[in-house]
């Protein structure tokens, strides 16, 4: 996509994003609720003939205030940017969430980012948006500030469907339960992870199932088990079946994502790959023999192939043409 500008945490705002309409938030998951904010920002920007951009923060405030407590990020920074770019935004502005920002008053927050740095012509936030020291800022304060400054402001109400609000918390819960169908439905695309492929113990090769192994980020609370997946690596998309867990049949070690790609041969070590999840097949289990494990892997592969054969890449954020 052309015309996309990414502003890193310590970079000055690019001139082509000055005057943009901005949607502000953490946007973990960039789920369907977040996508409503983005769509509103894009519509407002088109009406004004200006760019539409995201203002977001890194690290997530929860990770900043409790750095020793594992936090399950649905979409770490790079994945968030990938999804936002796919959604057609003109730019993403990342600002560092640190002690200085945490101590900034709500009004100073708006003066600094909305007025001085970006010169925003419009602001879009969710109904539950809070900002500034002690979360003192709220949508009402934002609306009053924008009115006084002559800045357009839209507060997007909660996006709900049967079962409740579409939220990052609901998606984390679904992933932790292995409910990939619900997680992907709430996201509006297939959840994916990105990491380099590393060397493993090569047990899969001995079993006839060589795997591409990836260590996922600390805090990843995806349910341990077997999944039907697709992997994007070296510019190509491959179907496969993956195990995420501790390998109880062998070493019960640190969690690892091990993906067997169907009808593929080649050396992927060191390559960066993205894996999207289509379905949960079964929980992780311990087997008493290699033969029993192989028989189960054969069955897992057949089930994954059937699921993948009935799906396409329209809901994919990792297909080669997605970026």
C-alpha positions in Angstrom: 0.0 0.0 0.0 1.3 3.4 -0.9 1.3 6.5 1.2 1.6 4.8 4.6 3.8 6.5 7.2 5.0 4.9 10.4 6.3 7.3 13.1 8.3 5.5 15.8 8.2 6.3 19.5 11.2 8.7 19.4 10.6 10.2 15.9 9.2 13.6 15.0 5.8 13.8 13.4 6.2 13.7 9.6 4.8 16.7 7.8 2.5 14.6 5.7 0.6 13.6 8.9 0.2 17.1 10.2 -3.5 18.1 10.4 -4.6 14.5 10.3 -7.7 13.1 11.8 -6.5 10.8 14.6 -8.0 7.8 16.4 -6.4 7.5 19.8 -6.0 4.3 21.9 -4.0 1.2 22.6 -5.9 -0.9 20.0 -4.6 -4.2 21.3 -6.0 -6.7 18.7 -7.3 -4.0 16.3 -10.6 -5.9 16.7 -14.0 -5.1 15.1 -14.7 -2.5 17.8 -11.4 -0.7 17.1 -12.2 -1.0 13.4 -15.3 1.1 14.0 -13.2 3.9 15.3 -10.8 3.6 12.4 -13.7 3.7 9.9 -15.1 6.8 11.6 -11.7 8.5 11.5 -11.3 7.6 7.8 -14.7 9.0 6.9 -14.0 12.2 8.8 -10.6 12.5 7.1 -12.0 12.0 3.6 -14.6 14.7 4.3 -11.8 17.1 5.2 -9.3 16.0 2.6 -6.7 15.1 5.2 -4.9 11.9 6.3 -6.4 9.4 8.7 -3.9 8.1 11.3 -3.7 6.3 14.6 -2.1 7.7 17.8 -1.1 4.8 20.0 1.4 4.0 22.7 4.2 1.6 23.5 4.6 -0.2 25.8 1.0 -0.9 26.8 0.3 0.9 30.1 -0.4 -2.4 31.8 3.0 -3.6 30.9 4.5 -0.3 32.1 2.9 -0.2 35.5 3.4 -4.0 36.1 6.5 -5.0 34.2 7.0 -8.2 36.1 3.4 -9.4 35.5 3.0 -11.3 32.2 0.6 -9.5 29.9 -1.0 -11.3 26.9 -0.7 -8.9 24.0 -3.0 -10.0 21.3 -1.1 -7.9 18.7 2.4 -6.6 19.8 3.5 -3.4 18.2 4.6 -4.7 14.8 1.5 -6.9 14.4 -0.8 -3.9 15.3 0.9 -1.8 12.7 0.5 -4.5 10.1 -3.2 -4.7 10.7 -3.6 -1.0 10.7 -1.8 -0.6 7.4 -4.0 -3.4 5.9 -7.1 -1.4 7.0 -6.0 1.4 4.7 -4.9 4.0 7.3 -2.5 6.7 6.1 -0.2 6.4 9.1 0.4 5.2 12.6 2.1 7.5 15.3 3.6 5.6 18.2 4.5 7.6 21.3 6.5 6.1 24.2 4.5 5.4 27.4 7.0 6.2 30.2 7.0 7.8 33.6 6.9 11.3 32.1 3.8 10.4 30.0 2.2 8.6 33.0 2.5 11.8 35.0 1.2 14.1 32.3 -2.2 15.8 33.1 -5.1 15.1 30.7 -5.1 18.7 29.4 -1.3 18.7 28.9 -1.7 15.4 27.1 -4.1 16.9 24.6 -2.1 20.1 24.2 1.1 18.1 23.5 -0.2 15.4 21.1 -3.4 16.7 19.6 -2.5 20.4 19.2 1.3 20.8 19.2 2.7 17.6 17.7 0.0 16.6 15.2 -2.2 19.7 14.8 -5.1 17.3 14.5 -8.2 18.4 12.6 -10.3 15.7 14.2 -10.2 13.2 17.0 -12.0 9.9 17.3 -12.0 7.8 20.5 -14.0 5.0 22.1 -16.6 5.5 24.8 -14.3 4.2 27.5 -11.2 6.2 26.5 -9.3 7.6 29.5 -6.0 9.4 29.4 -3.7 11.6 31.5 -2.4 11.2 35.0 -4.5 8.8 37.0 -6.8 8.4 34.0 -8.4 11.7 34.8 -9.2 12.4 31.2 -12.4 11.1 29.7 -14.6 11.5 26.6 -16.5 14.5 28.1 -13.2 16.3 28.8 -12.0 15.5 25.4 -15.1 16.8 23.7 -15.0 20.1 25.7 -11.3 20.5 24.8 -11.9 19.9 21.1 -14.9 22.2 21.0 -12.8 25.0 22.5 -10.0 24.3 20.0 -12.3 24.1 16.9 -11.3 20.4 16.4 -13.9 17.9 15.3 -14.5 15.1 17.8 -16.4 11.8 17.6 -17.0 9.4 20.5 -17.8 5.9 19.3 -20.2 4.0 21.5 -19.5 0.4 22.5 -19.7 -2.1 19.7 -21.9 -5.0 20.9 -23.4 -8.2 19.6 -25.0 -11.2 21.1 -22.9 -12.2 24.1 -21.7 -8.7 25.0 -19.2 -6.1 23.9 -16.4 -6.7 21.4 -13.3 -6.3 23.6 -9.7 -7.2 23.8 -10.4 -8.9 27.1 -13.0 -11.2 25.4 -10.5 -12.1 22.7 -7.7 -12.9 25.2 -10.2 -15.1 27.0 -11.2 -16.9 23.8 -7.6 -17.5 22.8 -6.7 -18.8 26.3 -9.6 -21.3 25.9 -8.5 -22.3 22.4 -11.7 -20.9 21.0 -10.2 -19.7 17.8 -13.5 -19.3 16.0 -14.8 -16.8 18.6 -11.4 -14.9 18.7 -11.3 -14.6 14.9 -14.9 -13.5 14.8 -14.3 -10.7 17.3 -11.1 -9.7 15.6 -12.6 -9.6 12.1 -9.5 -11.4 10.8 -7.5 -14.5 11.7 -5.3 -14.1 14.7 -1.6 -14.4 13.9 1.8 -14.4 15.5 5.2 -13.5 14.1 8.6 -14.7 15.1 11.9 -16.1 13.7 12.1 -19.8 13.0 14.7 -21.4 15.3 16.4 -24.7 15.6 14.7 -27.3 17.7 15.5 -30.8 18.9 14.6 -32.2 15.4 12.4 -34.9 17.0 9.7 -34.1 14.4 12.1 -35.0 11.6 12.7 -38.4 13.2 8.9 -38.9 13.4 8.3 -37.9 9.8 6.9 -34.6 10.8 9.7 -31.9 10.5 8.5 -28.7 12.1 9.3 -25.0 11.9 9.8 -23.9 15.5 9.0 -20.5 16.9 9.2 -19.2 20.4 6.3 -16.9 21.1 6.4 -13.8 23.2 6.4 -14.0 27.0 2.9 -13.7 28.3 1.3 -15.5 25.3 -1.6 -17.3 27.0 -2.9 -19.2 23.9 -4.2 -22.6 25.0 -1.7 -25.4 24.6 -2.9 -27.7 21.9 -3.0 -28.6 18.2 -4.2 -26.1 15.6 -5.0 -25.9 11.9 -2.8 -23.0 10.6 -1.3 -21.2 7.7 2.2 -19.9 7.6 3.6 -17.0 5.6 7.4 -17.2 5.1 9.8 -16.1 2.4 6.9 -14.6 0.4 4.8 -17.7 0.2 1.7 -19.0 2.1 1.7 -22.6 3.3 -1.0 -24.8 4.9 -0.1 -26.8 8.0 -0.8 -28.1 11.4 0.8 -26.7 14.5 1.4 -27.7 18.1 1.7 -25.0 20.8 2.9 -26.2 24.2 5.5 -28.0 26.3 5.8 -31.3 24.5 4.8 -33.6 27.4 5.7 -36.7 25.6 9.3 -35.6 25.5 10.7 -32.8 27.7 7.8 -30.8 29.1 9.9 -27.7 28.4 9.3 -24.1 27.6 6.3 -23.4 25.4 7.1 -23.6 21.7 5.0 -23.3 18.5 5.9 -26.2 16.2 4.4 -26.0 12.7 4.4 -28.9 10.2 3.9 -27.6 6.7 2.0 -29.8 4.2 3.7 -30.7 0.9 6.8 -28.6 1.7 10.5 -29.2 1.9 13.3 -26.7 2.5 15.4 -25.0 5.0 13.6 -22.2 6.9 16.0 -21.7 9.8 16.5 -18.0 10.6 13.6 -16.8 8.4 10.9 -14.7 10.0 7.4 -16.3 9.7 3.9 -15.4 10.5 1.4 -18.1 11.5 -2.4 -17.5 11.5 -4.8 -19.8 13.4 -7.9 -21.2 11.8 -9.1 -23.9 14.2 -8.3 -25.7 17.5 -8.1 -29.5 16.9 -7.4 -30.9 20.4 -5.6 -30.3 23.7 -1.9 -31.2 24.1 -1.5 -34.7 25.3 1.2 -37.2 26.4 1.6 -40.4 24.4 3.2 -43.6 25.6 4.9 -44.4 22.4 6.2 -42.8 19.2 3.8 -45.0 17.2 0.8 -43.7 19.1 2.0 -40.1 18.6 2.5 -40.6 14.9 -0.9 -42.1 14.5 -2.4 -39.1 16.2 -0.4 -36.7 14.1 -1.6 -38.4 11.0 -5.2 -37.8 12.2 -4.5 -34.2 13.1 -3.0 -33.6 9.7 -6.1 -35.0 7.9 -8.4 -32.9 10.0 -6.3 -29.7 9.4 -6.2 -30.4 5.7 -10.0 -30.6 5.5 -10.4 -27.4 7.5 -7.9 -25.5 5.4 -9.3 -26.8 2.1 -12.6 -25.2 3.0 -11.1 -21.8 3.7 -9.6 -18.9 1.7 -7.3 -16.0 2.5 -9.9 -13.2 2.5 -9.7 -13.0 6.3 -5.9 -13.2 6.3 -3.5 -10.5 7.5 -0.5 -12.5 6.6 -1.0 -13.3 2.9 1.9 -12.1 0.9 -0.1 -9.3 -0.7 -1.4 -8.2 2.7 1.5 -5.8 3.2 
